[in-house]
Amino acid sequence: MKTNYLAVVVAAVAYWVLGFLWYGVLFNKAWMALEHMTVEQAKSASPVIPFIVSFLLELLVAYCLAQICIWRNANTASRGASIGVLIWVGFVGPIALMTYMFEMRPKTLFAINEFYPLAGLILMGAILGAWKKKAA
């Protein structure tokens, strides 16, 4: 299997849109309260650079996840999604939880901030696993 670059871009866009929905719609108020952020503070920050950098980083994550999917022959949506779960359970979740415990941060904030990459890795893995590259 070869890298499907279109699937990588689509997976990154999907993760980016998920971030908007996650923090902009679903958990906006709870997240802002837990971060002790006011609406005025949020509006005063320029989102351009963080949005650009986050998208570039999401491209990197999608590319790396695509490589792992190729190595593990994750060529279905469920196999790709399971790779996303494995990466989160084995790396992202435990590393973040250690930080949250030592910083004595709220469990709810952990759930909001860290279940987002879990959902994102599942979404990206499903896209990357399911997307079949057409033969040339």
Secondary structure, 3 states (H helix, E strand, C coil): CCCCHHHHHHHHHHHHHHHHHHHHHHCHHHHHHHCCCCHHHHHHCCCHHHHHHHHHHHHHHHHHHHHHHHHCCCCCHHHHHHHHHHHHHHHHHHHHHHHHHHHCCCHHHHHHHHHHHHHHHHHHHHHHHHCCCCCC
